[in-house]
Amino acid sequence: MEKEQNLDLINKKKQFLIDELGQDKFEKSLTALDELCDKYSLKPYQIISIAEYHRFVTLLPSV
């Protein structure tokens, strides 16, 4: 039962992202993330941390 719930959550997240980005941009983004992980030996949690850092930096006022 838990496995089905996990798959359901994953599919809902995927559908949300496709709705937000469109199918093409979603697929290209996944490909780019796979390439980043491979090229720089990054773990998924590191990609998330880098994205969060980037978001914070871009919110800072220009100096």
DSSP file (Angstrom, degrees, kcal/mol; ACC not computed):
  #  RESIDUE AA STRUCTURE BP1 BP2  ACC     N-H-->O    O-->H-N    N-H-->O    O-->H-N    TCO  KAPPA ALPHA  PHI   PSI    X-CA   Y-CA   Z-CA
    1    1 A M     >        0   0    0      0, 0.0     4,-1.9     0, 0.0     5,-0.1   0.000 360.0 360.0 360.0 -43.3    0.0    0.0    0.0
    2    2 A E  H  >  +     0   0    0      1,-0.2     4,-2.5     2,-0.2     5,-0.2   0.877 360.0  55.1 -63.6 -37.5    2.8    2.4    0.9
    3    3 A K  H  > S+     0   0    0      1,-0.2     4,-2.4     2,-0.2    -1,-0.2   0.908 107.4  49.7 -62.1 -42.0    4.5    1.8   -2.4
    4    4 A E  H  > S+     0   0    0      2,-0.2     4,-2.2     1,-0.2    -1,-0.2   0.883 110.2  50.7 -64.0 -39.0    1.3    2.7   -4.3
    5    5 A Q  H  X S+     0   0    0     -4,-1.9     4,-2.4     2,-0.2    -2,-0.2   0.903 110.0  49.8 -65.8 -41.0    1.1    5.9   -2.3
    6    6 A N  H  X S+     0   0    0     -4,-2.5     4,-2.4     2,-0.2    -2,-0.2   0.922 111.5  48.1 -63.2 -44.2    4.7    6.8   -3.1
    7    7 A L  H  X S+     0   0    0     -4,-2.4     4,-2.5     1,-0.2    -1,-0.2   0.886 110.4  52.4 -63.5 -38.0    4.1    6.2   -6.8
    8    8 A D  H  X S+     0   0    0     -4,-2.2     4,-2.3     2,-0.2    -2,-0.2   0.916 109.9  48.1 -63.6 -43.5    0.9    8.3   -6.6
    9    9 A L  H  X S+     0   0    0     -4,-2.4     4,-2.4     2,-0.2    -2,-0.2   0.904 111.8  50.1 -63.4 -41.4    2.8   11.2   -5.0
   10   10 A I  H  X S+     0   0    0     -4,-2.4     4,-2.5     1,-0.2    -2,-0.2   0.924 111.7  47.7 -62.8 -44.7    5.6   10.9   -7.6
   11   11 A N  H  X S+     0   0    0     -4,-2.5     4,-2.5     2,-0.2    -1,-0.2   0.872 111.1  51.0 -65.9 -36.8    3.1   11.0  -10.5
   12   12 A K  H  X S+     0   0    0     -4,-2.3     4,-2.3     2,-0.2    -1,-0.2   0.906 111.1  48.3 -65.9 -41.4    1.2   13.9   -9.0
   13   13 A K  H  X S+     0   0    0     -4,-2.4     4,-2.4     2,-0.2    -2,-0.2   0.917 111.8  49.9 -63.8 -43.7    4.5   15.9   -8.7
   14   14 A K  H  X S+     0   0    0     -4,-2.5     4,-2.5     1,-0.2    -2,-0.2   0.931 111.6  47.9 -60.0 -46.7    5.4   15.0  -12.3
   15   15 A Q  H  X S+     0   0    0     -4,-2.5     4,-2.5     1,-0.2    -1,-0.2   0.884 109.9  52.8 -64.4 -38.4    2.0   16.1  -13.5
   16   16 A F  H  X S+     0   0    0     -4,-2.3     4,-2.1     2,-0.2    -1,-0.2   0.935 111.2  46.6 -59.9 -46.9    2.3   19.4  -11.5
   17   17 A L  H  X S+     0   0    0     -4,-2.4     4,-3.1     2,-0.2     5,-0.5   0.890 111.8  50.2 -65.0 -39.8    5.7   20.1  -13.1
   18   18 A I  H  X S+     0   0    0     -4,-2.5     4,-2.4     1,-0.2    -1,-0.2   0.906 110.7  50.1 -64.2 -41.1    4.4   19.3  -16.6
   19   19 A D  H  < S+     0   0    0     -4,-2.5    -2,-0.2    -5,-0.2    -1,-0.2   0.880 116.6  42.2 -62.7 -38.1    1.5   21.6  -16.0
   20   20 A E  H  < S+     0   0    0     -4,-2.1    -2,-0.2    -5,-0.2    -1,-0.2   0.909 132.5  18.8 -73.6 -44.9    3.9   24.3  -14.9
   21   21 A L  H  < S-     0   0    0     -4,-3.1     4,-0.3    -5,-0.2    -3,-0.2   0.737 103.8-114.6-101.8 -28.0    6.6   23.9  -17.5
   22   22 A G     X  -     0   0    0     -4,-2.4     4,-2.2    -5,-0.5     5,-0.2  -0.048  35.0 -84.3  93.7 152.9    5.1   22.0  -20.4
   23   23 A Q  H  > S+     0   0    0      1,-0.2     4,-2.5     2,-0.2     5,-0.2   0.899 125.4  49.6 -59.9 -45.4    6.1   18.5  -21.4
   24   24 A D  H  > S+     0   0    0      1,-0.2     4,-2.6     2,-0.2     5,-0.2   0.939 113.4  44.0 -63.6 -48.8    9.1   19.5  -23.6
   25   25 A K  H  > S+     0   0    0     -4,-0.3     4,-2.3     1,-0.2    -1,-0.2   0.879 113.2  53.4 -65.4 -37.0   10.7   21.8  -21.0
   26   26 A F  H  X S+     0   0    0     -4,-2.2     4,-2.2     2,-0.2    -2,-0.2   0.947 111.9  44.1 -60.8 -49.4   10.1   19.2  -18.3
   27   27 A E  H  X S+     0   0    0     -4,-2.5     4,-2.2     1,-0.2    -2,-0.2   0.901 114.0  49.5 -64.8 -41.5   11.9   16.5  -20.3
   28   28 A K  H  X S+     0   0    0     -4,-2.6     4,-2.5    -5,-0.2    -1,-0.2   0.870 109.8  52.6 -65.5 -35.9   14.7   18.8  -21.3
   29   29 A S  H  X S+     0   0    0     -4,-2.3     4,-2.5    -5,-0.2    -2,-0.2   0.910 108.6  49.5 -65.6 -42.3   15.2   19.9  -17.7
   30   30 A L  H  X S+     0   0    0     -4,-2.2     4,-2.5     2,-0.2    -2,-0.2   0.913 111.5  49.5 -62.1 -42.3   15.4   16.2  -16.5
   31   31 A T  H  X S+     0   0    0     -4,-2.2     4,-2.3     2,-0.2    -2,-0.2   0.924 110.9  49.3 -62.2 -44.7   18.0   15.6  -19.2
   32   32 A A  H  X S+     0   0    0     -4,-2.5     4,-2.4     1,-0.2    -2,-0.2   0.898 111.0  50.0 -62.8 -40.5   20.0   18.6  -18.2
   33   33 A L  H  X S+     0   0    0     -4,-2.5     4,-2.6     2,-0.2    -1,-0.2   0.908 109.7  50.7 -65.0 -41.5   19.9   17.5  -14.5
   34   34 A D  H  X S+     0   0    0     -4,-2.5     4,-2.3     1,-0.2    -2,-0.2   0.915 110.9  49.4 -60.1 -42.6   21.1   14.0  -15.5
   35   35 A E  H  X S+     0   0    0     -4,-2.3     4,-3.1     2,-0.2     5,-0.3   0.905 111.0  49.4 -64.9 -41.6   24.0   15.6  -17.4
   36   36 A L  H  X S+     0   0    0     -4,-2.4     4,-2.5     2,-0.2     6,-0.4   0.931 111.2  49.5 -61.1 -46.2   24.9   17.8  -14.5
   37   37 A C  H  X>S+     0   0    0     -4,-2.6     5,-1.1     1,-0.2     4,-0.7   0.917 116.9  41.6 -59.9 -43.7   24.9   14.9  -12.1
   38   38 A D  H  <5S+     0   0    0     -4,-2.3     3,-0.4    -5,-0.2    -2,-0.2   0.944 116.9  45.7 -69.4 -48.9   27.0   12.8  -14.4
   39   39 A K  H  <5S+     0   0    0     -4,-3.1    -2,-0.2     1,-0.2    -3,-0.2   0.883 127.3  26.9 -65.2 -40.6   29.5   15.5  -15.4
   40   40 A Y  H  <5S-     0   0    0     -4,-2.5    -1,-0.2    -5,-0.3    -2,-0.2   0.270 102.9-119.7-109.0  10.1   30.1   16.9  -12.0
   41   41 A S  T  <5 +     0   0    0     -4,-0.7     2,-0.3    -3,-0.4    -3,-0.2   0.908  54.6 167.0  51.3  48.5   29.4   13.8   -9.9
   42   42 A L      < -     0   0    0     -5,-1.1    -1,-0.2    -6,-0.4    -2,-0.1  -0.684  32.1-136.3 -94.4 146.1   26.6   15.5   -8.1
   43   43 A K    >>  -     0   0    0     -2,-0.3     4,-1.7     1,-0.1     3,-0.9  -0.659  29.5-109.3 -91.8 154.8   24.0   13.8   -5.9
   44   44 A P  H 3> S+     0   0    0      0, 0.0     4,-2.0     0, 0.0     5,-0.1   0.869 119.3  55.0 -54.1 -39.3   20.3   14.9   -6.2
   45   45 A Y  H 3> S+     0   0    0      1,-0.2     4,-2.2     2,-0.2     5,-0.1   0.828 105.3  53.8 -65.8 -28.8   20.3   16.6   -2.8
   46   46 A Q  H <> S+     0   0    0     -3,-0.9     4,-2.5     2,-0.2    -1,-0.2   0.877 105.5  52.6 -71.7 -36.9   23.3   18.7   -4.0
   47   47 A I  H  X S+     0   0    0     -4,-1.7     4,-2.5     2,-0.2    -2,-0.2   0.921 110.1  49.2 -60.9 -43.8   21.4   19.8   -7.0
   48   48 A I  H  X S+     0   0    0     -4,-2.0     4,-2.5     2,-0.2    -2,-0.2   0.929 111.4  48.8 -61.7 -45.9   18.5   20.9   -4.7
   49   49 A S  H  X S+     0   0    0     -4,-2.2     4,-2.5     1,-0.2    -2,-0.2   0.898 111.6  49.0 -62.3 -41.4   20.9   22.8   -2.4
   50   50 A I  H  X S+     0   0    0     -4,-2.5     4,-2.7     2,-0.2    -1,-0.2   0.914 111.2  49.9 -64.7 -42.6   22.6   24.6   -5.4
   51   51 A A  H  X S+     0   0    0     -4,-2.5     4,-2.2     2,-0.2    -2,-0.2   0.900 111.5  48.7 -63.1 -41.2   19.2   25.5   -6.8
   52   52 A E  H  X S+     0   0    0     -4,-2.5     4,-2.2     2,-0.2    -2,-0.2   0.924 111.8  49.1 -64.1 -44.3   18.1   26.9   -3.4
   53   53 A Y  H  X S+     0   0    0     -4,-2.5     4,-2.7     1,-0.2     5,-0.2   0.928 110.4  51.0 -59.5 -46.4   21.4   28.9   -3.1
   54   54 A H  H  X S+     0   0    0     -4,-2.7     4,-2.3     1,-0.2    -1,-0.2   0.901 109.1  51.2 -58.7 -42.6   20.9   30.3   -6.6
   55   55 A R  H  X S+     0   0    0     -4,-2.2     4,-1.0     1,-0.2    -1,-0.2   0.915 111.0  47.5 -62.3 -43.6   17.4   31.4   -5.7
   56   56 A F  H  X S+     0   0    0     -4,-2.2     4,-0.7     1,-0.2     3,-0.5   0.916 112.1  49.7 -63.7 -43.5   18.5   33.2   -2.6
   57   57 A V  H >< S+     0   0    0     -4,-2.7     3,-0.9     1,-0.2    -2,-0.2   0.895 108.7  51.9 -64.2 -40.3   21.4   34.9   -4.4
   58   58 A T  H 3< S+     0   0    0     -4,-2.3    -1,-0.2     1,-0.2    -2,-0.2   0.729 105.2  57.0 -71.1 -19.4   19.1   36.1   -7.2
   59   59 A L  H 3< S+     0   0    0     -4,-1.0    -1,-0.2    -3,-0.5    -2,-0.2   0.649  85.4 100.9 -82.9 -15.7   16.7   37.6   -4.6
   60   60 A L  S << S-     0   0    0     -3,-0.9     3,-0.1    -4,-0.7     2,-0.1  -0.407  83.8-107.1 -68.1 143.4   19.5   39.8   -3.1
   61   61 A P        -     0   0    0      0, 0.0     2,-0.1     0, 0.0    -1,-0.1  -0.405  42.0 -96.8 -67.9 149.8   19.4   43.4   -4.1
   62   62 A S              0   0    0      1,-0.1    -4,-0.0    -4,-0.1    -3,-0.0  -0.413 360.0 360.0 -67.0 140.4   22.2   44.4   -6.5
   63   63 A V              0   0    0     -2,-0.1    -1,-0.1    -3,-0.1    -3,-0.0   0.389 360.0 360.0-105.6 360.0   25.2   46.0   -4.9
